Amino acid sequence: MRLVELFKKKHAKNHKVAVWVKTYSSEFYRYAYVRVHNHEEAEDIVQRCFVKAYQAFDSFTPGSNEKAWLYTILINLIRDHLSKLSNRSINLSLQDSQLLETLVDLKSNPEAQLSRKMDLVELEEALSKLPELFAVPLLLHEVSDMKYEDIAKMLSIPIGTVMSRLHRARKALYEMLPGDSQNTRGGTIPQVTKNKNQEGGEKDGLR
């Protein structure tokens, strides 16, 4: 490849990644923060996400869903980060309340009283105990405002599975409200029996 072509290609790459940073930084930070509960770590993960995106730029297919591609990188980085941690103590400040309430804004759902019934500490504890299988689609939908179809494509699962996992995530959070039942008093997420017809025959684990 000629030098001029190489220069043009590199310039286009730099420009595209710069646009991604400007477009998605804030949204990715909100997602990462809800998952890792630490401002500095969330910022670091987002920065590394764009570095990896730059390094893997040639593997990105022009015209495909860039947001989903970037989120795949982000989610993998968060998963690796969380796997290295154990029993961390997490403190939430009052300034985080709006973000957390936005996360569980269940709109017209009967469970919409969740954010009003659960205080910040209880909500944070519940979110930290939500399995990744359910937490990821919930955050993508509530924090990142992704549509069911986009989440389904990103996770390579049927739309019905996305809707089922969102329902189960909301139900699990709701059932962890103090005093709602004897089964939820200790903050343990209730066991959910899989329905293969509802879940499209999915297997355990995040795809």
Buried (B, 14 or more C-beta within 10 A) or exposed (E): EEEEEEEEEEEEBEEBBEEBBEEBBEBBBBBBBBBBBBEEBBBBBBBBBBEBBBEEBEEBEEEEEBBBBBBBBBBEBBEEBBEEEEEEEEEBEEEBBEEBBBBBEBEEBEBBEBBEBBEBEBBBBBBBBBBBBBBBBBBBBBBBEBEBEBBBBBBEBBBBBBBBBBBBBBBBBBBBBEEEEEEBEEEEBEEEEEEEEBBBEBEEEBE
